[in-house]
Amino acid sequence: MTNAEILEVALAQSALDAGCAPEDFFAAENVFCEPPTAEAVSAYIKTPIVCRLVSYGRNVVASCDARLQDAVKSYLEKLEHPYYAFETPGVFRLNELLAPHGIQARYQAEFFLPDESAVFSARPTCTYDLRILGPEDFRNLYIPAWSNALCKERPQLDVLGVGAYDGDELIGFAACSADCARMWQIGIDVLPEYRGQRLAPALTNRLAREVFERGMVPFYCAAWSNVRSVRNALASGFKPAWVELSARPTTERE
C-alpha cells in the first residue's frame, strides 16, 4: 500500500466521521457540516458529536450542531492559520463562544499515519522475545498496566497485538482496535522498569507491519503534550497526518 493510498483511506474515514467529502479537507476555506449519526463514525469518537474540529493542515472542517455553527464560524474566521484553532489562546476564545450553550472544549489529539517506506525499513529491534497475540490471549490483560493497548469499554474491537516477554512475563504490549472499517488504531504500554530500552518502537513497528499484512491501515494517536508517545510514533515509522478537537457539554462526566 503506497502513502497515497494510505492517505486516501484515512481521508475517506475522516469524511465519514465529519459528515463531509474527502476533498473538503483540502478546500481553500473552512468547511461546516452537520454531524453524522453515531452509527456512522469511528469507534474512538465520543457521540453524539456536538462540536468537532478536524484539520489535515490546509483548513478546518467543523462538524457541529446547527445551534453552534454561528459561534464556531465566528471563532474560525478570525484565525490567520488553521492550526491556531487547536491551541491556546484560541481555544480560550472558543470556550467563551460555546459557554452560553453549555459546551466546552474537552479533547485534543494528534493522529499519525504510517510512512510505508519508513515502517518497513526502520524495524526497531529489541532483545526480548516478541509474540503475536490475538483476542483469545487478551482475556486476562484488561488491567491498568495495559490500558493504552486494550480498551475494556469495547473489548470486542481489540483484534491483534504484539507482546514482548522477559521469560514468561509480559513486559511490553502493543495492540490495535478495529475502530474503523479499514483502519486499526494502535495503543502501546511498557512496564515502568523496562522503559528506555526502545521496546515501544519495536512493538509498535512490528504491529504496524502485521496490520498491513492483514490489508488494514494502522494509525496512532497521541496528545501533543505526550512527548514520549510522539517520539514513539516517529521512531516506529509514523508521521503526523491530522489533528482533532472535540467540545462536549460541561455537565458531561469524563
Helices and strands as residue ranges (DSSP letters): H 3-18, G 22-26, E 31-33, G 38-40, E 51-55, E 61-64, G 66-68, H 69-77, G 82-86, H 90-98, G 99-101, E 103-114, H 116-122, E 129-133, G 135-137, G 144-146, G 155-157, E 158-166, E 169-177, E 183-190, G 192-194, H 199-213, E 217-222, H 227-235, E 238-249
